Amino acid sequence: MASGNFAFNNPAFQEQRPGLTPPSATQAGAQTQYASAAHQGVDAAANAQLEGAFAAPPAGSIQTGRMTVEDTVAKTLGLFAVLLVTAVVGWVWTLGGAFSPDQITSAEQVTIMPWIIGMLGGFVLAMVVSFTSRKKVRPALIFAYAAFEGLFVGGISAYFELLWPGIVIQAALATLAVVGVVLALFASGKVRASARANKIFLVAIIGYAVFGLLNLVLMWTGVTQGMFGLYSEPSPLFGIPWGVIIGVFVVLLASYSLVQDFDLIQQGVRNGAPREFGWVGGFGIMVTVVWLYIEILRIIAIIRGSN
């Protein structure tokens, strides 16, 4: 039985053709070196491509479609930019077209309409965003909330500035200081949200909401006479207004709420949440920062009003 490949056993393949000779040792060596050089070139190109991939910046949220800290920060800054723009509108509107309280010529010029419109619109949108974001994130609603919240912040800030000049810059700096401290503590790992702390926070915030509603009812019925209702009442503790004592407690609540916002963003990034949930993180931070600013504004107003 014939063995081996039929083509190589065929005499036609074994016969030398005219003009064709087997490669010499030199030629074979040259071919081997060429193949080796080509292989090294391919390896070098592959290594260069790999090094370029490592040297390139990491894939962002657009490339991965996932939530990142950088993208969430950008979204948050965008929301605050909208808030600041509409805050200017609310400020000027409240002062009847004036940019400074010093330009007010009569009390009739001042209006609280931006304050009311912003507060009601912001509250409704905050509820809608909070209850619908678990199923579908709607950035347009979050931007609308930022716009209404800006009207509210600008309106109430202008009104308080008219009564207590310089109070807005004091409250703004205090708010930035609190946010900076909380962020630094969270980044260092010294402060974290926990299940037990979240339960305590929930009970405290419900209690504070009940107190706030009671205070509004007492103000509307004329039981309390101060501008801030029960907040303006002197405390048995060294005569400090209740509003200052309660305000400090609420600032601590708002600070922990900020920790929860940071923790939510961190968990979303770790778990690979979709990119659009960065809007939810920015929304949460905005709600908390505005709450913190309003509480600090009221504390300073109570302190200055009691002196």
Residue pairs with C-beta under 8 A, 6 or more apart in sequence:
2 9
7 13
8 14
23 31
60 68
60 70
60 71
61 67
61 68
61 70
61 71
61 275
61 278
62 275
64 275
65 274
65 275
66 269
66 272
66 273
66 274
66 275
67 265
67 268
67 269
67 272
67 273
67 274
67 275
67 277
67 278
67 281
68 269
68 275
68 278
69 265
69 266
69 269
71 275
71 278
72 265
72 268
72 269
72 278
72 281
72 282
75 278
75 279
75 281
75 282
76 281
76 282
76 285
76 286
78 282
79 142
79 143
79 146
79 282
79 283
79 286
80 146
80 286
82 143
82 146
82 147
82 150
83 146
83 147
83 149
83 150
83 153
83 286
83 290
84 150
85 150
86 118
86 146
86 147
86 148
86 149
86 150
86 151
86 154
87 150
87 151
87 153
87 154
87 157
88 150
88 154
89 114
89 150
89 151
89 154
90 114
90 115
90 118
90 150
90 151
90 152
90 153
90 154
90 155
90 157
90 158
91 99
91 154
91 155
91 157
91 158
92 98
92 99
92 154
92 158
93 111
93 113
93 114
93 151
93 154
93 155
94 110
94 111
94 112
94 113
94 114
94 115
94 154
94 155
94 158
94 159
95 101
95 103
95 104
95 109
95 110
95 158
95 162
96 104
96 109
96 110
96 111
97 109
98 104
98 109
101 158
101 161
101 162
101 165
104 110
104 162
110 159
110 162
112 155
112 159
113 155
114 151
114 152
114 154
114 155
115 151
115 152
115 155
115 156
115 159
116 155
117 148
117 151
117 152
118 148
118 149
118 150
118 151
118 152
118 153
118 154
118 155
119 152
121 144
121 148
121 151
122 145
122 148
122 149
122 151
122 152
125 141
125 144
125 145
125 148
126 145
126 287
128 141
129 138
129 141
129 142
129 145
129 283
132 138
132 141
133 277
133 280
133 283
137 276
137 277
137 279
137 280
139 276
139 279
142 279
142 280
142 282
142 283
145 283
145 286
146 286
149 286
149 290
152 290
153 290
153 293
153 294
156 294
156 297
157 168
157 171
157 297
160 167
160 168
160 297
160 301
161 167
161 168
163 301
164 300
164 301
164 304
164 305
167 297
167 300
167 301
167 304
168 297
170 300
171 293
171 296
171 297
171 300
172 293
174 296
174 300
175 289
175 292
175 293
175 296
178 251
178 254
178 255
178 292
178 296
179 258
179 289
179 292
182 191
182 255
182 258
182 259
182 262
183 258
183 262
185 191
186 192
186 259
186 262
186 263
191 259
192 259
192 263
193 256
193 259
193 260
193 263
197 256
198 260
201 253
201 256
201 257
201 260
204 253
205 253
208 246
208 249
208 250
208 253
211 230
211 246
214 230
215 224
215 228
215 229
215 230
215 231
216 229
218 224
218 229
218 230
219 229
224 230
224 232
224 233
225 232
226 232
226 233
227 301
227 305
228 243
228 298
228 301
228 302
230 242
230 243
231 241
231 242
231 243
231 246
231 247
231 298
231 302
232 241
232 242
232 243
232 302
232 305
232 306
233 241
233 242
233 243
234 240
234 241
234 242
234 306
235 241
235 242
235 244
235 245
237 245
241 302
241 303
241 306
243 298
243 299
243 302
244 299
244 302
244 303
247 295
247 296
247 298
247 299
247 302
248 299
250 295
251 292
251 295
251 296
251 299
254 288
254 291
254 292
254 295
255 292
257 288
257 291
258 285
258 288
258 289
258 292
260 284
261 281
261 284
261 285
261 288
264 280
264 281
264 284
265 278
265 281
268 277
268 278
268 281
